[in-house]
Each structure stands twice: as C-alpha cells, then as structure tokens.
Amino acid sequence: MGEQRTRDDQQQESPLKTERGNTTVQDSVVSKVAGIAAQEVEGIRMGGGASQTVGSIMSAVPGVGGGSQSQGVSVEVGEVEAAVDLTVTVEYGRTIHQLAEAVRSNVIRRVENLVGLGVTEVNITVSDIFFPHQEQQKH
C-alpha cells in the first residue's frame, strides 16, 4: 500500500506531468544524456573495443556519426522514470568499482536534472579495458 502511494506521489511531483500539459522525452534523448554523463567520468569510454572501433569509423562519415554519445547505452523510459544499462571500457589501472559508482552517480544526477525523469537503476557492464598511452602513440 505504501509503495503504491509513493509511486502516485512521484507521478504527481514529476516536472514532466503538469496541470498545463505533459512532456514526453524520447528514449534516444535519455540515451544521449546518459552516454555523455558516463563519459564525463575520467577513465571511461562507452561501448566495448569492437563497438568503439566501428563508432570511430562511423563518426568520420559525414551525416552518419553523432550516435557515439549513446553507443553502449540502453534505456527503458516510462512516463516519469527511466532505467539505464551501460556498457563501458575502463582505463587500465583505474579501480573499476569506484569508476562504476562515479558513473552511476553522474548518470543519475544528469538524467534527473536535465531530463526530469527519476532513475530507478543504472546497470554497468565493463566489457574491456584500454591503455591511453598506446592510443597516444598511434596519433
């Protein structure tokens, strides 16, 4: 009973549902915000090794890139809440669980503040590691 009342209260308090009208935010917008927020954490890249390679190739093609912010991001968006799944690559030498918590906190803060949706969960899969000194030598 208390759980149902909490959900009703959340719906009434949502900045997306007002007496003057409703705002709907598309999944792609939430994906981009979450992806950008995750990448704001130093030592994080979105996606796995193969998807990063494909993403960097695609971003070089005019009119095709631009999806790199949401690469490695999957969302379920409801009327007032969202759940986020992230696949990330972590810089070698970083503490994975600390980075994951920093990513989780930043994604929740950004989605809730910028989009207006409550975030129910942020699940993070670390699929690879990268070595920044090797990438600098390639350029």
PyRosetta script that sets phi, psi and omega in degrees:
from pyrosetta import init, pose_from_sequence

init()
pose = pose_from_sequence("MGEQRTRDDQQQESPLKTERGNTTVQDSVVSKVAGIAAQEVEGIRMGGGASQTVGSIMSAVPGVGGGSQSQGVSVEVGEVEAAVDLTVTVEYGRTIHQLAEAVRSNVIRRVENLVGLGVTEVNITVSDIFFPHQEQQKH")
pose.set_psi(1, -47.2)
pose.set_omega(1, 179.1)
pose.set_phi(2, -63.6)
pose.set_psi(2, -34.1)
pose.set_omega(2, 179.4)
pose.set_phi(3, -65.0)
pose.set_psi(3, -40.6)
pose.set_omega(3, -179.8)
pose.set_phi(4, -65.4)
pose.set_psi(4, -40.4)
pose.set_omega(4, -179.9)
pose.set_phi(5, -65.3)
pose.set_psi(5, -37.6)
pose.set_omega(5, 178.1)
pose.set_phi(6, -62.6)
pose.set_psi(6, -43.7)
pose.set_omega(6, 178.3)
pose.set_phi(7, -64.4)
pose.set_psi(7, -41.8)
pose.set_omega(7, 177.7)
pose.set_phi(8, -62.0)
pose.set_psi(8, -41.7)
pose.set_omega(8, 178.3)
pose.set_phi(9, -62.6)
pose.set_psi(9, -40.9)
pose.set_omega(9, 178.9)
pose.set_phi(10, -62.5)
pose.set_psi(10, -42.3)
pose.set_omega(10, -179.6)
pose.set_phi(11, -63.7)
pose.set_psi(11, -40.7)
pose.set_omega(11, 179.6)
pose.set_phi(12, -68.3)
pose.set_psi(12, -31.2)
pose.set_omega(12, -177.3)
pose.set_phi(13, -88.1)
pose.set_psi(13, -5.7)
pose.set_omega(13, -177.2)
pose.set_phi(14, -65.0)
pose.set_psi(14, 131.5)
pose.set_omega(14, 176.4)
pose.set_phi(15, -68.6)
pose.set_psi(15, -11.0)
pose.set_omega(15, 180.0)
pose.set_phi(16, -87.1)
pose.set_psi(16, -15.7)
pose.set_omega(16, -179.3)
pose.set_phi(17, -118.3)
pose.set_psi(17, 107.0)
pose.set_omega(17, -179.2)
pose.set_phi(18, -125.9)
pose.set_psi(18, 169.2)
pose.set_omega(18, 178.1)
pose.set_phi(19, -70.4)
pose.set_psi(19, -16.6)
pose.set_omega(19, 180.0)
pose.set_phi(20, -95.2)
pose.set_psi(20, -2.4)
pose.set_omega(20, 177.9)
pose.set_phi(21, 146.6)
pose.set_psi(21, 171.1)
pose.set_omega(21, -178.3)
pose.set_phi(22, -112.5)
pose.set_psi(22, 149.1)
pose.set_omega(22, 174.7)
pose.set_phi(23, -115.6)
pose.set_psi(23, 131.0)
pose.set_omega(23, 177.0)
pose.set_phi(24, -111.7)
pose.set_psi(24, 130.5)
pose.set_omega(24, 179.5)
pose.set_phi(25, -110.2)
pose.set_psi(25, 124.4)
pose.set_omega(25, -179.2)
pose.set_phi(26, -68.9)
pose.set_psi(26, 151.7)
pose.set_omega(26, 178.6)
pose.set_phi(27, -54.3)
pose.set_psi(27, -39.8)
pose.set_omega(27, -176.5)
pose.set_phi(28, -62.7)
pose.set_psi(28, -32.7)
pose.set_omega(28, 178.7)
pose.set_phi(29, -69.3)
pose.set_psi(29, -44.8)
pose.set_omega(29, 178.7)
pose.set_phi(30, -63.5)
pose.set_psi(30, -40.1)
pose.set_omega(30, 178.1)
pose.set_phi(31, -60.2)
pose.set_psi(31, -45.2)
pose.set_omega(31, -179.2)
pose.set_phi(32, -65.8)
pose.set_psi(32, -44.0)
pose.set_omega(32, 179.0)
pose.set_phi(33, -60.7)
pose.set_psi(33, -45.8)
pose.set_omega(33, -179.4)
pose.set_phi(34, -63.9)
pose.set_psi(34, -41.9)
pose.set_omega(34, 179.7)
pose.set_phi(35, -64.8)
pose.set_psi(35, -42.6)
pose.set_omega(35, 178.2)
pose.set_phi(36, -65.6)
pose.set_psi(36, -43.0)
pose.set_omega(36, -179.8)
pose.set_phi(37, -61.6)
pose.set_psi(37, -40.7)
pose.set_omega(37, 179.1)
pose.set_phi(38, -63.7)
pose.set_psi(38, -41.1)
pose.set_omega(38, -177.4)
pose.set_phi(39, -74.9)
pose.set_psi(39, -12.1)
pose.set_omega(39, 174.8)
pose.set_phi(40, -69.9)
pose.set_psi(40, -17.4)
pose.set_omega(40, 177.9)
pose.set_phi(41, -83.4)
pose.set_psi(41, 122.4)
pose.set_omega(41, -178.6)
pose.set_phi(42, -62.9)
pose.set_psi(42, 133.8)
pose.set_omega(42, 179.1)
pose.set_phi(43, 97.1)
pose.set_psi(43, 7.0)
pose.set_omega(43, -178.4)
pose.set_phi(44, -119.6)
pose.set_psi(44, 138.3)
pose.set_omega(44, 169.8)
pose.set_phi(45, -129.9)
pose.set_psi(45, 148.6)
pose.set_omega(45, -178.5)
pose.set_phi(46, -85.1)
pose.set_psi(46, 145.5)
pose.set_omega(46, 176.4)
pose.set_phi(47, 82.5)
pose.set_psi(47, 178.3)
pose.set_omega(47, 176.5)
pose.set_phi(48, -94.2)
pose.set_psi(48, -178.6)
pose.set_omega(48, -177.8)
pose.set_phi(49, -58.0)
pose.set_psi(49, -48.3)
pose.set_omega(49, -178.1)
pose.set_phi(50, -66.5)
pose.set_psi(50, -42.7)
pose.set_omega(50, -178.4)
pose.set_phi(51, -69.7)
pose.set_psi(51, -28.0)
pose.set_omega(51, 175.5)
pose.set_phi(52, -67.2)
pose.set_psi(52, -41.0)
pose.set_omega(52, 179.0)
pose.set_phi(53, -63.2)
pose.set_psi(53, -48.0)
pose.set_omega(53, 178.4)
pose.set_phi(54, -62.1)
pose.set_psi(54, -41.7)
pose.set_omega(54, 179.8)
pose.set_phi(55, -61.9)
pose.set_psi(55, -40.8)
pose.set_omega(55, -179.5)
pose.set_phi(56, -70.4)
pose.set_psi(56, -33.3)
pose.set_omega(56, 175.6)
pose.set_phi(57, -67.3)
pose.set_psi(57, -46.2)
pose.set_omega(57, -178.0)
pose.set_phi(58, -66.5)
pose.set_psi(58, -34.2)
pose.set_omega(58, -179.0)
pose.set_phi(59, -68.0)
pose.set_psi(59, -19.7)
pose.set_omega(59, 178.4)
pose.set_phi(60, -80.0)
pose.set_psi(60, -13.8)
pose.set_omega(60, -179.8)
pose.set_phi(61, -89.7)
pose.set_psi(61, 119.9)
pose.set_omega(61, -178.5)
pose.set_phi(62, -58.6)
pose.set_psi(62, 135.5)
pose.set_omega(62, 176.9)
pose.set_phi(63, 81.3)
pose.set_psi(63, -8.9)
pose.set_omega(63, -178.3)
pose.set_phi(64, -105.5)
pose.set_psi(64, -35.9)
pose.set_omega(64, -179.0)
pose.set_phi(65, -63.3)
pose.set_psi(65, -163.2)
pose.set_omega(65, 177.0)
pose.set_phi(66, 94.1)
pose.set_psi(66, -17.8)
pose.set_omega(66, 176.5)
pose.set_phi(67, -88.4)
pose.set_psi(67, 1.1)
pose.set_omega(67, -174.9)
pose.set_phi(68, -65.5)
pose.set_psi(68, -26.4)
pose.set_omega(68, 179.4)
pose.set_phi(69, -66.6)
pose.set_psi(69, -30.8)
pose.set_omega(69, -177.1)
pose.set_phi(70, -103.1)
pose.set_psi(70, 6.5)
pose.set_omega(70, 176.1)
pose.set_phi(71, -63.4)
pose.set_psi(71, 128.0)
pose.set_omega(71, -179.6)
pose.set_phi(72, 82.9)
pose.set_psi(72, 12.6)
pose.set_omega(72, -178.3)
pose.set_phi(73, -119.8)
pose.set_psi(73, 132.6)
pose.set_omega(73, 173.5)
pose.set_phi(74, -130.1)
pose.set_psi(74, 134.6)
pose.set_omega(74, -178.7)
pose.set_phi(75, -130.8)
pose.set_psi(75, 152.4)
pose.set_omega(75, 167.5)
pose.set_phi(76, -119.9)
pose.set_psi(76, 116.3)
pose.set_omega(76, -174.6)
pose.set_phi(77, -112.9)
pose.set_psi(77, 125.2)
pose.set_omega(77, 174.0)
pose.set_phi(78, -103.0)
pose.set_psi(78, -163.3)
pose.set_omega(78, -178.9)
pose.set_phi(79, -71.5)
pose.set_psi(79, -35.8)
pose.set_omega(79, -177.5)
pose.set_phi(80, -131.2)
pose.set_psi(80, -2.6)
pose.set_omega(80, -177.8)
pose.set_phi(81, -136.5)
pose.set_psi(81, 160.0)
pose.set_omega(81, 177.0)
pose.set_phi(82, -142.8)
pose.set_psi(82, 148.3)
pose.set_omega(82, 171.2)
pose.set_phi(83, -117.2)
pose.set_psi(83, 141.0)
pose.set_omega(83, -174.1)
pose.set_phi(84, -125.7)
pose.set_psi(84, 133.4)
pose.set_omega(84, 172.1)
pose.set_phi(85, -117.4)
pose.set_psi(85, 129.1)
pose.set_omega(85, -178.7)
pose.set_phi(86, -121.5)
pose.set_psi(86, 140.9)
pose.set_omega(86, 169.2)
pose.set_phi(87, -116.0)
pose.set_psi(87, 121.9)
pose.set_omega(87, -174.0)
pose.set_phi(88, -129.2)
pose.set_psi(88, 162.0)
pose.set_omega(88, 171.5)
pose.set_phi(89, -115.9)
pose.set_psi(89, 135.4)
pose.set_omega(89, -173.7)
pose.set_phi(90, -111.9)
pose.set_psi(90, 141.3)
pose.set_omega(90, 176.5)
pose.set_phi(91, -65.4)
pose.set_psi(91, 132.5)
pose.set_omega(91, 179.2)
pose.set_phi(92, -59.2)
pose.set_psi(92, 136.5)
pose.set_omega(92, 178.9)
pose.set_phi(93, 98.3)
pose.set_psi(93, -12.0)
pose.set_omega(93, 178.3)
pose.set_phi(94, -85.9)
pose.set_psi(94, 151.0)
pose.set_omega(94, 177.7)
pose.set_phi(95, -81.0)
pose.set_psi(95, 112.2)
pose.set_omega(95, -170.6)
pose.set_phi(96, -60.7)
pose.set_psi(96, -46.8)
pose.set_omega(96, -176.3)
pose.set_phi(97, -66.9)
pose.set_psi(97, -31.1)
pose.set_omega(97, 176.8)
pose.set_phi(98, -71.5)
pose.set_psi(98, -41.5)
pose.set_omega(98, 176.6)
pose.set_phi(99, -62.9)
pose.set_psi(99, -42.8)
pose.set_omega(99, -180.0)
pose.set_phi(100, -60.1)
pose.set_psi(100, -42.3)
pose.set_omega(100, 179.9)
pose.set_phi(101, -68.0)
pose.set_psi(101, -37.0)
pose.set_omega(101, 177.2)
pose.set_phi(102, -65.1)
pose.set_psi(102, -41.9)
pose.set_omega(102, 177.0)
pose.set_phi(103, -62.5)
pose.set_psi(103, -49.0)
pose.set_omega(103, -178.7)
pose.set_phi(104, -55.7)
pose.set_psi(104, -48.6)
pose.set_omega(104, -178.8)
pose.set_phi(105, -62.2)
pose.set_psi(105, -43.7)
pose.set_omega(105, -177.8)
pose.set_phi(106, -68.4)
pose.set_psi(106, -41.0)
pose.set_omega(106, 179.0)
pose.set_phi(107, -63.2)
pose.set_psi(107, -45.7)
pose.set_omega(107, 179.6)
pose.set_phi(108, -60.2)
pose.set_psi(108, -47.2)
pose.set_omega(108, -178.3)
pose.set_phi(109, -61.2)
pose.set_psi(109, -46.5)
pose.set_omega(109, -177.5)
pose.set_phi(110, -67.2)
pose.set_psi(110, -45.8)
pose.set_omega(110, -178.8)
pose.set_phi(111, -65.0)
pose.set_psi(111, -44.2)
pose.set_omega(111, -179.0)
pose.set_phi(112, -66.2)
pose.set_psi(112, -42.1)
pose.set_omega(112, -177.7)
pose.set_phi(113, -77.0)
pose.set_psi(113, -43.2)
pose.set_omega(113, -175.2)
pose.set_phi(114, -83.9)
pose.set_psi(114, -36.4)
pose.set_omega(114, -174.5)
pose.set_phi(115, -98.2)
pose.set_psi(115, -33.3)
pose.set_omega(115, -179.3)
pose.set_phi(116, 93.3)
pose.set_psi(116, 6.3)
pose.set_omega(116, 177.2)
pose.set_phi(117, -96.0)
pose.set_psi(117, 142.4)
pose.set_omega(117, 171.0)
pose.set_phi(118, -75.0)
pose.set_psi(118, 142.4)
pose.set_omega(118, 180.0)
pose.set_phi(119, -103.8)
pose.set_psi(119, 118.5)
pose.set_omega(119, -178.1)
pose.set_phi(120, -81.7)
pose.set_psi(120, -34.0)
pose.set_omega(120, 179.0)
pose.set_phi(121, -163.1)
pose.set_psi(121, 153.1)
pose.set_omega(121, 172.4)
pose.set_phi(122, -130.4)
pose.set_psi(122, 107.6)
pose.set_omega(122, 178.4)
pose.set_phi(123, -96.8)
pose.set_psi(123, 133.1)
pose.set_omega(123, -175.1)
pose.set_phi(124, -122.6)
pose.set_psi(124, 127.7)
pose.set_omega(124, 173.5)
pose.set_phi(125, -111.3)
pose.set_psi(125, 122.2)
pose.set_omega(125, 175.0)
pose.set_phi(126, -93.2)
pose.set_psi(126, 112.4)
pose.set_omega(126, -173.2)
pose.set_phi(127, -103.1)
pose.set_psi(127, -11.4)
pose.set_omega(127, -176.3)
pose.set_phi(128, -166.4)
pose.set_psi(128, 170.7)
pose.set_omega(128, 171.5)
pose.set_phi(129, -124.6)
pose.set_psi(129, 157.7)
pose.set_omega(129, 175.9)
pose.set_phi(130, -131.3)
pose.set_psi(130, 157.2)
pose.set_omega(130, -179.1)
pose.set_phi(131, -115.3)
pose.set_psi(131, 103.1)
pose.set_omega(131, -173.8)
pose.set_phi(132, -61.7)
pose.set_psi(132, -32.9)
pose.set_omega(132, -179.2)
pose.set_phi(133, -66.5)
pose.set_psi(133, -31.5)
pose.set_omega(133, 177.1)
pose.set_phi(134, -69.5)
pose.set_psi(134, -38.4)
pose.set_omega(134, 179.7)
pose.set_phi(135, -68.6)
pose.set_psi(135, -34.2)
pose.set_omega(135, 178.6)
pose.set_phi(136, -67.5)
pose.set_psi(136, -32.9)
pose.set_omega(136, 179.3)
pose.set_phi(137, -69.8)
pose.set_psi(137, -28.6)
pose.set_omega(137, -179.5)
pose.set_phi(138, -70.2)
pose.set_psi(138, -28.6)
pose.set_omega(138, -174.3)
pose.set_phi(139, -86.4)
pose.dump_pdb("model.pdb")
